[in-house]
């Protein structure tokens, strides 16, 4: 799995997850419980992850829905 985005905004994560699932792209949110344990201060970001073979399509879906600025930069290699 690779990271698509990292944010402290739960609405952004929920919106992105709904968009991806609407396109039948499997995704998973990491660090949900960690952010809850820190006391809901919004300090620790959550990460939205997808399978490597679906990353290109997932990034396109998020860009098309004005979430391009939220995307984690692509890593080469």
N, CA, C and O atoms as a Maestro MAE file, in Angstrom:
{
 s_m_m2io_version
 :::
 2.0.0
}

f_m_ct {
 s_m_title
 :::
 protein
 m_atom[308] {
  # First column is atom index #
  i_m_mmod_type
  r_m_x_coord
  r_m_y_coord
  r_m_z_coord
  i_m_residue_number
  s_m_chain_name
  s_m_pdb_residue_name
  s_m_pdb_atom_name
  i_m_atomic_number
  :::
  1 25 0.847 -1.172 0.000 1 A "UNK " " N  " 7
  2 3 0.000 0.000 0.000 1 A "UNK " " CA " 6
  3 2 0.894 1.238 0.000 1 A "UNK " " C  " 6
  4 15 2.003 1.236 0.534 1 A "UNK " " O  " 8
  5 25 0.372 2.289 -0.617 2 A "UNK " " N  " 7
  6 3 1.095 3.553 -0.619 2 A "UNK " " CA " 6
  7 2 0.194 4.659 -0.082 2 A "UNK " " C  " 6
  8 15 -1.033 4.567 -0.122 2 A "UNK " " O  " 8
  9 25 0.828 5.688 0.411 3 A "UNK " " N  " 7
  10 3 0.111 6.812 1.000 3 A "UNK " " CA " 6
  11 2 -0.336 7.783 -0.086 3 A "UNK " " C  " 6
  12 15 0.466 8.225 -0.909 3 A "UNK " " O  " 8
  13 25 -1.631 8.109 -0.076 4 A "UNK " " N  " 7
  14 3 -2.173 9.114 -1.004 4 A "UNK " " CA " 6
  15 2 -2.223 10.486 -0.372 4 A "UNK " " C  " 6
  16 15 -1.907 11.488 -1.013 4 A "UNK " " O  " 8
  17 25 -2.619 10.528 0.882 5 A "UNK " " N  " 7
  18 3 -2.692 11.816 1.569 5 A "UNK " " CA " 6
  19 2 -2.507 11.624 3.054 5 A "UNK " " C  " 6
  20 15 -2.709 10.541 3.604 5 A "UNK " " O  " 8
  21 25 -2.112 12.725 3.689 6 A "UNK " " N  " 7
  22 3 -1.914 12.768 5.144 6 A "UNK " " CA " 6
  23 2 -2.496 14.090 5.609 6 A "UNK " " C  " 6
  24 15 -2.065 15.160 5.179 6 A "UNK " " O  " 8
  25 25 -3.485 14.003 6.498 7 A "UNK " " N  " 7
  26 3 -4.147 15.223 6.939 7 A "UNK " " CA " 6
  27 2 -4.715 15.067 8.345 7 A "UNK " " C  " 6
  28 15 -4.980 13.957 8.805 7 A "UNK " " O  " 8
  29 25 -4.894 16.190 9.008 8 A "UNK " " N  " 7
  30 3 -5.544 16.194 10.316 8 A "UNK " " CA " 6
  31 2 -7.027 16.528 10.190 8 A "UNK " " C  " 6
  32 15 -7.737 16.587 11.194 8 A "UNK " " O  " 8
  33 25 -7.497 16.746 8.972 9 A "UNK " " N  " 7
  34 3 -8.891 17.110 8.736 9 A "UNK " " CA " 6
  35 2 -9.724 15.849 8.479 9 A "UNK " " C  " 6
  36 15 -9.601 15.251 7.411 9 A "UNK " " O  " 8
  37 25 -10.561 15.435 9.424 10 A "UNK " " N  " 7
  38 3 -11.348 14.217 9.233 10 A "UNK " " CA " 6
  39 2 -12.369 14.334 8.095 10 A "UNK " " C  " 6
  40 15 -12.727 13.325 7.489 10 A "UNK " " O  " 8
  41 25 -12.835 15.535 7.801 11 A "UNK " " N  " 7
  42 3 -13.788 15.710 6.695 11 A "UNK " " CA " 6
  43 2 -13.114 15.429 5.350 11 A "UNK " " C  " 6
  44 15 -13.730 14.849 4.457 11 A "UNK " " O  " 8
  45 25 -11.869 15.833 5.205 12 A "UNK " " N  " 7
  46 3 -11.127 15.576 3.966 12 A "UNK " " CA " 6
  47 2 -10.920 14.089 3.773 12 A "UNK " " C  " 6
  48 15 -11.095 13.572 2.670 12 A "UNK " " O  " 8
  49 25 -10.547 13.395 4.840 13 A "UNK " " N  " 7
  50 3 -10.359 11.940 4.766 13 A "UNK " " CA " 6
  51 2 -11.670 11.253 4.399 13 A "UNK " " C  " 6
  52 15 -11.684 10.365 3.547 13 A "UNK " " O  " 8
  53 25 -12.766 11.652 5.028 14 A "UNK " " N  " 7
  54 3 -14.069 11.043 4.751 14 A "UNK " " CA " 6
  55 2 -14.497 11.290 3.307 14 A "UNK " " C  " 6
  56 15 -14.997 10.382 2.644 14 A "UNK " " O  " 8
  57 25 -14.303 12.513 2.821 15 A "UNK " " N  " 7
  58 3 -14.673 12.846 1.444 15 A "UNK " " CA " 6
  59 2 -13.838 12.036 0.451 15 A "UNK " " C  " 6
  60 15 -14.378 11.458 -0.492 15 A "UNK " " O  " 8
  61 25 -12.533 11.997 0.662 16 A "UNK " " N  " 7
  62 3 -11.652 11.250 -0.236 16 A "UNK " " CA " 6
  63 2 -11.983 9.761 -0.228 16 A "UNK " " C  " 6
  64 15 -11.998 9.119 -1.278 16 A "UNK " " O  " 8
  65 25 -12.246 9.218 0.948 17 A "UNK " " N  " 7
  66 3 -12.601 7.808 1.057 17 A "UNK " " CA " 6
  67 2 -13.894 7.508 0.303 17 A "UNK " " C  " 6
  68 15 -13.981 6.502 -0.400 17 A "UNK " " O  " 8
  69 25 -14.885 8.363 0.444 18 A "UNK " " N  " 7
  70 3 -16.157 8.171 -0.260 18 A "UNK " " CA " 6
  71 2 -15.965 8.241 -1.773 18 A "UNK " " C  " 6
  72 15 -16.553 7.450 -2.511 18 A "UNK " " O  " 8
  73 25 -15.151 9.179 -2.234 19 A "UNK " " N  " 7
  74 3 -14.889 9.288 -3.671 19 A "UNK " " CA " 6
  75 2 -14.230 8.024 -4.213 19 A "UNK " " C  " 6
  76 15 -14.630 7.502 -5.254 19 A "UNK " " O  " 8
  77 25 -13.224 7.541 -3.503 20 A "UNK " " N  " 7
  78 3 -12.501 6.355 -3.967 20 A "UNK " " CA " 6
  79 2 -13.379 5.116 -3.937 20 A "UNK " " C  " 6
  80 15 -13.368 4.322 -4.878 20 A "UNK " " O  " 8
  81 25 -14.126 4.948 -2.885 21 A "UNK " " N  " 7
  82 3 -15.006 3.774 -2.796 21 A "UNK " " CA " 6
  83 2 -16.113 3.838 -3.848 21 A "UNK " " C  " 6
  84 15 -16.577 2.804 -4.329 21 A "UNK " " O  " 8
  85 25 -16.533 5.045 -4.201 22 A "UNK " " N  " 7
  86 3 -17.514 5.219 -5.267 22 A "UNK " " CA " 6
  87 2 -16.997 4.783 -6.627 22 A "UNK " " C  " 6
  88 15 -17.774 4.451 -7.522 22 A "UNK " " O  " 8
  89 25 -15.687 4.785 -6.774 23 A "UNK " " N  " 7
  90 3 -15.038 4.335 -8.009 23 A "UNK " " CA " 6
  91 2 -14.499 2.909 -7.884 23 A "UNK " " C  " 6
  92 15 -13.721 2.462 -8.727 23 A "UNK " " O  " 8
  93 25 -14.908 2.203 -6.843 24 A "UNK " " N  " 7
  94 3 -14.464 0.827 -6.555 24 A "UNK " " CA " 6
  95 2 -12.957 0.716 -6.389 24 A "UNK " " C  " 6
  96 15 -12.345 -0.264 -6.816 24 A "UNK " " O  " 8
  97 25 -12.366 1.727 -5.767 25 A "UNK " " N  " 7
  98 3 -10.946 1.702 -5.438 25 A "UNK " " CA " 6
  99 2 -10.848 1.416 -3.942 25 A "UNK " " C  " 6
  100 15 -11.345 2.184 -3.118 25 A "UNK " " O  " 8
  101 25 -10.202 0.303 -3.606 26 A "UNK " " N  " 7
  102 3 -10.040 -0.069 -2.205 26 A "UNK " " CA " 6
  103 2 -9.071 0.895 -1.530 26 A "UNK " " C  " 6
  104 15 -7.994 1.180 -2.055 26 A "UNK " " O  " 8
  105 25 -9.462 1.385 -0.374 27 A "UNK " " N  " 7
  106 3 -8.594 2.291 0.381 27 A "UNK " " CA " 6
  107 2 -8.747 2.001 1.861 27 A "UNK " " C  " 6
  108 15 -9.720 1.383 2.295 27 A "UNK " " O  " 8
  109 25 -7.774 2.457 2.624 28 A "UNK " " N  " 7
  110 3 -7.776 2.215 4.055 28 A "UNK " " CA " 6
  111 2 -7.180 3.429 4.746 28 A "UNK " " C  " 6
  112 15 -6.209 4.007 4.258 28 A "UNK " " O  " 8
  113 25 -7.749 3.818 5.870 29 A "UNK " " N  " 7
  114 3 -7.250 4.961 6.631 29 A "UNK " " CA " 6
  115 2 -6.390 4.433 7.767 29 A "UNK " " C  " 6
  116 15 -6.864 3.682 8.619 29 A "UNK " " O  " 8
  117 25 -5.117 4.831 7.775 30 A "UNK " " N  " 7
  118 3 -4.186 4.468 8.839 30 A "UNK " " CA " 6
  119 2 -4.190 5.551 9.911 30 A "UNK " " C  " 6
  120 15 -4.521 6.704 9.635 30 A "UNK " " O  " 8
  121 25 -3.831 5.188 11.099 31 A "UNK " " N  " 7
  122 3 -3.628 6.089 12.234 31 A "UNK " " CA " 6
  123 2 -4.915 6.670 12.805 31 A "UNK " " C  " 6
  124 15 -4.875 7.700 13.478 31 A "UNK " " O  " 8
  125 25 -6.046 6.038 12.552 32 A "UNK " " N  " 7
  126 3 -7.309 6.522 13.103 32 A "UNK " " CA " 6
  127 2 -7.280 6.441 14.623 32 A "UNK " " C  " 6
  128 15 -7.629 7.407 15.302 32 A "UNK " " O  " 8
  129 25 -6.876 5.321 15.150 33 A "UNK " " N  " 7
  130 3 -6.878 5.132 16.601 33 A "UNK " " CA " 6
  131 2 -5.798 5.971 17.273 33 A "UNK " " C  " 6
  132 15 -5.979 6.413 18.407 33 A "UNK " " O  " 8
  133 25 -4.696 6.193 16.602 34 A "UNK " " N  " 7
  134 3 -3.635 7.026 17.161 34 A "UNK " " CA " 6
  135 2 -4.127 8.446 17.359 34 A "UNK " " C  " 6
  136 15 -3.858 9.062 18.390 34 A "UNK " " O  " 8
  137 25 -4.843 8.967 16.381 35 A "UNK " " N  " 7
  138 3 -5.339 10.339 16.499 35 A "UNK " " CA " 6
  139 2 -6.398 10.450 17.597 35 A "UNK " " C  " 6
  140 15 -6.533 11.507 18.213 35 A "UNK " " O  " 8
  141 25 -7.147 9.378 17.851 36 A "UNK " " N  " 7
  142 3 -8.138 9.390 18.930 36 A "UNK " " CA " 6
  143 2 -7.431 9.363 20.287 36 A "UNK " " C  " 6
  144 15 -7.852 10.044 21.223 36 A "UNK " " O  " 8
  145 25 -6.362 8.579 20.390 37 A "UNK " " N  " 7
  146 3 -5.637 8.463 21.650 37 A "UNK " " CA " 6
  147 2 -4.973 9.760 22.078 37 A "UNK " " C  " 6
  148 15 -4.808 10.004 23.273 37 A "UNK " " O  " 8
  149 25 -4.591 10.596 21.118 38 A "UNK " " N  " 7
  150 3 -3.914 11.835 21.480 38 A "UNK " " CA " 6
  151 2 -4.875 12.877 22.016 38 A "UNK " " C  " 6
  152 15 -4.456 13.993 22.323 38 A "UNK " " O  " 8
  153 25 -6.127 12.554 22.135 39 A "UNK " " N  " 7
  154 3 -7.082 13.428 22.782 39 A "UNK " " CA " 6
  155 2 -7.896 14.288 21.841 39 A "UNK " " C  " 6
  156 15 -8.479 15.289 22.260 39 A "UNK " " O  " 8
  157 25 -7.945 13.916 20.586 40 A "UNK " " N  " 7
  158 3 -8.731 14.646 19.582 40 A "UNK " " CA " 6
  159 2 -8.313 16.107 19.458 40 A "UNK " " C  " 6
  160 15 -9.142 16.981 19.202 40 A "UNK " " O  " 8
  161 25 -7.033 16.362 19.639 41 A "UNK " " N  " 7
  162 3 -6.517 17.718 19.474 41 A "UNK " " CA " 6
  163 2 -6.238 18.042 18.007 41 A "UNK " " C  " 6
  164 15 -6.031 19.202 17.651 41 A "UNK " " O  " 8
  165 25 -6.233 17.023 17.169 42 A "UNK " " N  " 7
  166 3 -5.981 17.242 15.751 42 A "UNK " " CA " 6
  167 2 -4.518 17.443 15.423 42 A "UNK " " C  " 6
  168 15 -4.183 18.049 14.405 42 A "UNK " " O  " 8
  169 25 -3.646 16.942 16.277 43 A "UNK " " N  " 7
  170 3 -2.213 17.117 16.071 43 A "UNK " " CA " 6
  171 2 -1.636 16.026 15.173 43 A "UNK " " C  " 6
  172 15 -0.783 16.303 14.329 43 A "UNK " " O  " 8
  173 25 -2.090 14.803 15.349 44 A "UNK " " N  " 7
  174 3 -1.559 13.681 14.590 44 A "UNK " " CA " 6
  175 2 -2.401 13.431 13.340 44 A "UNK " " C  " 6
  176 15 -3.615 13.247 13.437 44 A "UNK " " O  " 8
  177 25 -1.773 13.424 12.181 45 A "UNK " " N  " 7
  178 3 -2.531 13.229 10.941 45 A "UNK " " CA " 6
  179 2 -2.926 11.775 10.720 45 A "UNK " " C  " 6
  180 15 -2.293 10.852 11.234 45 A "UNK " " O  " 8
  181 25 -3.979 11.599 9.948 46 A "UNK " " N  " 7
  182 3 -4.390 10.285 9.478 46 A "UNK " " CA " 6
  183 2 -3.879 10.145 8.043 46 A "UNK " " C  " 6
  184 15 -3.741 11.132 7.321 46 A "UNK " " O  " 8
  185 25 -3.603 8.907 7.643 47 A "UNK " " N  " 7
  186 3 -3.089 8.654 6.291 47 A "UNK " " CA " 6
  187 2 -4.093 7.825 5.498 47 A "UNK " " C  " 6
  188 15 -4.630 6.837 6.000 47 A "UNK " " O  " 8
  189 25 -4.339 8.233 4.265 48 A "UNK " " N  " 7
  190 3 -5.209 7.492 3.354 48 A "UNK " " CA " 6
  191 2 -4.317 6.669 2.433 48 A "UNK " " C  " 6
  192 15 -3.472 7.216 1.724 48 A "UNK " " O  " 8
  193 25 -4.508 5.357 2.447 49 A "UNK " " N  " 7
  194 3 -3.650 4.428 1.721 49 A "UNK " " CA " 6
  195 2 -4.443 3.681 0.646 49 A "UNK " " C  " 6
  196 15 -5.633 3.410 0.808 49 A "UNK " " O  " 8
  197 25 -3.754 3.352 -0.463 50 A "UNK " " N  " 7
  198 3 -4.335 2.523 -1.522 50 A "UNK " " CA " 6
  199 2 -3.280 1.533 -1.998 50 A "UNK " " C  " 6
  200 15 -2.087 1.695 -1.741 50 A "UNK " " O  " 8
  201 25 -3.750 0.507 -2.698 51 A "UNK " " N  " 7
  202 3 -2.824 -0.449 -3.290 51 A "UNK " " CA " 6
  203 2 -2.023 0.247 -4.391 51 A "UNK " " C  " 6
  204 15 -2.533 1.121 -5.091 51 A "UNK " " O  " 8
  205 25 -0.776 -0.155 -4.525 52 A "UNK " " N  " 7
  206 3 0.116 0.473 -5.501 52 A "UNK " " CA " 6
  207 2 -0.462 0.452 -6.919 52 A "UNK " " C  " 6
  208 15 -0.311 1.422 -7.663 52 A "UNK " " O  " 8
  209 25 -1.117 -0.638 -7.293 53 A "UNK " " N  " 7
  210 3 -1.638 -0.736 -8.665 53 A "UNK " " CA " 6
  211 2 -2.879 0.128 -8.899 53 A "UNK " " C  " 6
  212 15 -3.313 0.282 -10.041 53 A "UNK " " O  " 8
  213 25 -3.451 0.689 -7.842 54 A "UNK " " N  " 7
  214 3 -4.611 1.563 -7.992 54 A "UNK " " CA " 6
  215 2 -4.276 3.032 -7.726 54 A "UNK " " C  " 6
  216 15 -5.156 3.890 -7.785 54 A "UNK " " O  " 8
  217 25 -3.022 3.318 -7.436 55 A "UNK " " N  " 7
  218 3 -2.619 4.666 -7.036 55 A "UNK " " CA " 6
  219 2 -2.820 5.693 -8.145 55 A "UNK " " C  " 6
  220 15 -3.289 6.799 -7.876 55 A "UNK " " O  " 8
  221 25 -2.478 5.355 -9.374 56 A "UNK " " N  " 7
  222 3 -2.610 6.314 -10.471 56 A "UNK " " CA " 6
  223 2 -4.064 6.742 -10.642 56 A "UNK " " C  " 6
  224 15 -4.355 7.934 -10.745 56 A "UNK " " O  " 8
  225 25 -4.967 5.782 -10.670 57 A "UNK " " N  " 7
  226 3 -6.396 6.080 -10.819 57 A "UNK " " CA " 6
  227 2 -6.921 6.833 -9.600 57 A "UNK " " C  " 6
  228 15 -7.710 7.768 -9.737 57 A "UNK " " O  " 8
  229 25 -6.488 6.431 -8.420 58 A "UNK " " N  " 7
  230 3 -6.942 7.096 -7.189 58 A "UNK " " CA " 6
  231 2 -6.517 8.561 -7.185 58 A "UNK " " C  " 6
  232 15 -7.310 9.433 -6.828 58 A "UNK " " O  " 8
  233 25 -5.287 8.840 -7.574 59 A "UNK " " N  " 7
  234 3 -4.814 10.221 -7.635 59 A "UNK " " CA " 6
  235 2 -5.626 11.035 -8.648 59 A "UNK " " C  " 6
  236 15 -5.950 12.197 -8.405 59 A "UNK " " O  " 8
  237 25 -5.944 10.423 -9.767 60 A "UNK " " N  " 7
  238 3 -6.740 11.119 -10.785 60 A "UNK " " CA " 6
  239 2 -8.134 11.459 -10.250 60 A "UNK " " C  " 6
  240 15 -8.634 12.562 -10.471 60 A "UNK " " O  " 8
  241 25 -8.749 10.525 -9.560 61 A "UNK " " N  " 7
  242 3 -10.083 10.759 -8.990 61 A "UNK " " CA " 6
  243 2 -10.041 11.916 -7.998 61 A "UNK " " C  " 6
  244 15 -10.906 12.792 -8.024 61 A "UNK " " O  " 8
  245 25 -9.049 11.921 -7.134 62 A "UNK " " N  " 7
  246 3 -8.950 12.980 -6.128 62 A "UNK " " CA " 6
  247 2 -8.625 14.333 -6.758 62 A "UNK " " C  " 6
  248 15 -9.150 15.359 -6.326 62 A "UNK " " O  " 8
  249 25 -7.767 14.342 -7.771 63 A "UNK " " N  " 7
  250 3 -7.482 15.606 -8.469 63 A "UNK " " CA " 6
  251 2 -8.727 16.149 -9.154 63 A "UNK " " C  " 6
  252 15 -8.988 17.351 -9.114 63 A "UNK " " O  " 8
  253 25 -9.493 15.270 -9.778 64 A "UNK " " N  " 7
  254 3 -10.717 15.687 -10.478 64 A "UNK " " CA " 6
  255 2 -11.760 16.262 -9.529 64 A "UNK " " C  " 6
  256 15 -12.675 16.962 -9.961 64 A "UNK " " O  " 8
  257 25 -11.627 15.972 -8.249 65 A "UNK " " N  " 7
  258 3 -12.580 16.450 -7.246 65 A "UNK " " CA " 6
  259 2 -11.947 17.479 -6.306 65 A "UNK " " C  " 6
  260 15 -12.331 17.595 -5.143 65 A "UNK " " O  " 8
  261 25 -10.981 18.213 -6.828 66 A "UNK " " N  " 7
  262 3 -10.346 19.339 -6.129 66 A "UNK " " CA " 6
  263 2 -9.610 18.965 -4.846 66 A "UNK " " C  " 6
  264 15 -9.531 19.771 -3.919 66 A "UNK " " O  " 8
  265 25 -9.074 17.752 -4.787 67 A "UNK " " N  " 7
  266 3 -8.264 17.359 -3.644 67 A "UNK " " CA " 6
  267 2 -6.795 17.179 -4.017 67 A "UNK " " C  " 6
  268 15 -6.025 16.591 -3.257 67 A "UNK " " O  " 8
  269 25 -6.414 17.679 -5.171 68 A "UNK " " N  " 7
  270 3 -5.034 17.532 -5.637 68 A "UNK " " CA " 6
  271 2 -4.016 18.153 -4.706 68 A "UNK " " C  " 6
  272 15 -2.914 17.626 -4.555 68 A "UNK " " O  " 8
  273 25 -4.365 19.266 -4.079 69 A "UNK " " N  " 7
  274 3 -3.434 19.940 -3.166 69 A "UNK " " CA " 6
  275 2 -3.199 19.129 -1.896 69 A "UNK " " C  " 6
  276 15 -2.200 19.335 -1.207 69 A "UNK " " O  " 8
  277 25 -4.098 18.223 -1.586 70 A "UNK " " N  " 7
  278 3 -3.978 17.402 -0.375 70 A "UNK " " CA " 6
  279 2 -3.119 16.157 -0.583 70 A "UNK " " C  " 6
  280 15 -2.729 15.507 0.387 70 A "UNK " " O  " 8
  281 25 -2.820 15.819 -1.845 71 A "UNK " " N  " 7
  282 3 -2.107 14.581 -2.136 71 A "UNK " " CA " 6
  283 2 -0.660 14.631 -1.655 71 A "UNK " " C  " 6
  284 15 0.012 15.659 -1.745 71 A "UNK " " O  " 8
  285 25 -0.202 13.493 -1.143 72 A "UNK " " N  " 7
  286 3 1.201 13.337 -0.787 72 A "UNK " " CA " 6
  287 2 1.988 13.261 -2.085 72 A "UNK " " C  " 6
  288 15 1.549 12.597 -3.024 72 A "UNK " " O  " 8
  289 25 3.149 13.927 -2.165 73 A "UNK " " N  " 7
  290 3 3.946 13.837 -3.393 73 A "UNK " " CA " 6
  291 2 4.299 12.390 -3.719 73 A "UNK " " C  " 6
  292 15 4.547 11.579 -2.827 73 A "UNK " " O  " 8
  293 25 4.318 12.082 -5.012 74 A "UNK " " N  " 7
  294 3 4.649 10.721 -5.448 74 A "UNK " " CA " 6
  295 2 6.121 10.448 -5.202 74 A "UNK " " C  " 6
  296 15 6.980 11.311 -5.385 74 A "UNK " " O  " 8
  297 25 6.380 9.231 -4.784 75 A "UNK " " N  " 7
  298 3 7.774 8.803 -4.586 75 A "UNK " " CA " 6
  299 2 8.179 7.925 -5.742 75 A "UNK " " C  " 6
  300 15 7.428 7.041 -6.156 75 A "UNK " " O  " 8
  301 25 9.330 8.160 -6.248 76 A "UNK " " N  " 7
  302 3 9.875 7.345 -7.351 76 A "UNK " " CA " 6
  303 2 10.765 6.259 -6.774 76 A "UNK " " C  " 6
  304 15 11.510 6.479 -5.819 76 A "UNK " " O  " 8
  305 25 10.668 5.073 -7.382 77 A "UNK " " N  " 7
  306 3 11.599 4.014 -6.980 77 A "UNK " " CA " 6
  307 2 11.006 2.910 -6.238 77 A "UNK " " C  " 6
  308 15 11.709 1.974 -5.858 77 A "UNK " " O  " 8
  :::
 }
 m_bond[307] {
  # First column is bond index #
  i_m_from
  i_m_to
  i_m_order
  :::
  1 1 2 1
  2 2 3 1
  3 3 4 2
  4 3 5 1
  5 5 6 1
  6 6 7 1
  7 7 8 2
  8 7 9 1
  9 9 10 1
  10 10 11 1
  11 11 12 2
  12 11 13 1
  13 13 14 1
  14 14 15 1
  15 15 16 2
  16 15 17 1
  17 17 18 1
  18 18 19 1
  19 19 20 2
  20 19 21 1
  21 21 22 1
  22 22 23 1
  23 23 24 2
  24 23 25 1
  25 25 26 1
  26 26 27 1
  27 27 28 2
  28 27 29 1
  29 29 30 1
  30 30 31 1
  31 31 32 2
  32 31 33 1
  33 33 34 1
  34 34 35 1
  35 35 36 2
  36 35 37 1
  37 37 38 1
  38 38 39 1
  39 39 40 2
  40 39 41 1
  41 41 42 1
  42 42 43 1
  43 43 44 2
  44 43 45 1
  45 45 46 1
  46 46 47 1
  47 47 48 2
  48 47 49 1
  49 49 50 1
  50 50 51 1
  51 51 52 2
  52 51 53 1
  53 53 54 1
  54 54 55 1
  55 55 56 2
  56 55 57 1
  57 57 58 1
  58 58 59 1
  59 59 60 2
  60 59 61 1
  61 61 62 1
  62 62 63 1
  63 63 64 2
  64 63 65 1
  65 65 66 1
  66 66 67 1
  67 67 68 2
  68 67 69 1
  69 69 70 1
  70 70 71 1
  71 71 72 2
  72 71 73 1
  73 73 74 1
  74 74 75 1
  75 75 76 2
  76 75 77 1
  77 77 78 1
  78 78 79 1
  79 79 80 2
  80 79 81 1
  81 81 82 1
  82 82 83 1
  83 83 84 2
  84 83 85 1
  85 85 86 1
  86 86 87 1
  87 87 88 2
  88 87 89 1
  89 89 90 1
  90 90 91 1
  91 91 92 2
  92 91 93 1
  93 93 94 1
  94 94 95 1
  95 95 96 2
  96 95 97 1
  97 97 98 1
  98 98 99 1
  99 99 100 2
  100 99 101 1
  101 101 102 1
  102 102 103 1
  103 103 104 2
  104 103 105 1
  105 105 106 1
  106 106 107 1
  107 107 108 2
  108 107 109 1
  109 109 110 1
  110 110 111 1
  111 111 112 2
  112 111 113 1
  113 113 114 1
  114 114 115 1
  115 115 116 2
  116 115 117 1
  117 117 118 1
  118 118 119 1
  119 119 120 2
  120 119 121 1
  121 121 122 1
  122 122 123 1
  123 123 124 2
  124 123 125 1
  125 125 126 1
  126 126 127 1
  127 127 128 2
  128 127 129 1
  129 129 130 1
  130 130 131 1
  131 131 132 2
  132 131 133 1
  133 133 134 1
  134 134 135 1
  135 135 136 2
  136 135 137 1
  137 137 138 1
  138 138 139 1
  139 139 140 2
  140 139 141 1
  141 141 142 1
  142 142 143 1
  143 143 144 2
  144 143 145 1
  145 145 146 1
  146 146 147 1
  147 147 148 2
  148 147 149 1
  149 149 150 1
  150 150 151 1
  151 151 152 2
  152 151 153 1
  153 153 154 1
  154 154 155 1
  155 155 156 2
  156 155 157 1
  157 157 158 1
  158 158 159 1
  159 159 160 2
  160 159 161 1
  161 161 162 1
  162 162 163 1
  163 163 164 2
  164 163 165 1
  165 165 166 1
  166 166 167 1
  167 167 168 2
  168 167 169 1
  169 169 170 1
  170 170 171 1
  171 171 172 2
  172 171 173 1
  173 173 174 1
  174 174 175 1
  175 175 176 2
  176 175 177 1
  177 177 178 1
  178 178 179 1
  179 179 180 2
  180 179 181 1
  181 181 182 1
  182 182 183 1
  183 183 184 2
  184 183 185 1
  185 185 186 1
  186 186 187 1
  187 187 188 2
  188 187 189 1
  189 189 190 1
  190 190 191 1
  191 191 192 2
  192 191 193 1
  193 193 194 1
  194 194 195 1
  195 195 196 2
  196 195 197 1
  197 197 198 1
  198 198 199 1
  199 199 200 2
  200 199 201 1
  201 201 202 1
  202 202 203 1
  203 203 204 2
  204 203 205 1
  205 205 206 1
  206 206 207 1
  207 207 208 2
  208 207 209 1
  209 209 210 1
  210 210 211 1
  211 211 212 2
  212 211 213 1
  213 213 214 1
  214 214 215 1
  215 215 216 2
  216 215 217 1
  217 217 218 1
  218 218 219 1
  219 219 220 2
  220 219 221 1
  221 221 222 1
  222 222 223 1
  223 223 224 2
  224 223 225 1
  225 225 226 1
  226 226 227 1
  227 227 228 2
  228 227 229 1
  229 229 230 1
  230 230 231 1
  231 231 232 2
  232 231 233 1
  233 233 234 1
  234 234 235 1
  235 235 236 2
  236 235 237 1
  237 237 238 1
  238 238 239 1
  239 239 240 2
  240 239 241 1
  241 241 242 1
  242 242 243 1
  243 243 244 2
  244 243 245 1
  245 245 246 1
  246 246 247 1
  247 247 248 2
  248 247 249 1
  249 249 250 1
  250 250 251 1
  251 251 252 2
  252 251 253 1
  253 253 254 1
  254 254 255 1
  255 255 256 2
  256 255 257 1
  257 257 258 1
  258 258 259 1
  259 259 260 2
  260 259 261 1
  261 261 262 1
  262 262 263 1
  263 263 264 2
  264 263 265 1
  265 265 266 1
  266 266 267 1
  267 267 268 2
  268 267 269 1
  269 269 270 1
  270 270 271 1
  271 271 272 2
  272 271 273 1
  273 273 274 1
  274 274 275 1
  275 275 276 2
  276 275 277 1
  277 277 278 1
  278 278 279 1
  279 279 280 2
  280 279 281 1
  281 281 282 1
  282 282 283 1
  283 283 284 2
  284 283 285 1
  285 285 286 1
  286 286 287 1
  287 287 288 2
  288 287 289 1
  289 289 290 1
  290 290 291 1
  291 291 292 2
  292 291 293 1
  293 293 294 1
  294 294 295 1
  295 295 296 2
  296 295 297 1
  297 297 298 1
  298 298 299 1
  299 299 300 2
  300 299 301 1
  301 301 302 1
  302 302 303 1
  303 303 304 2
  304 303 305 1
  305 305 306 1
  306 306 307 1
  307 307 308 2
  :::
 }
}
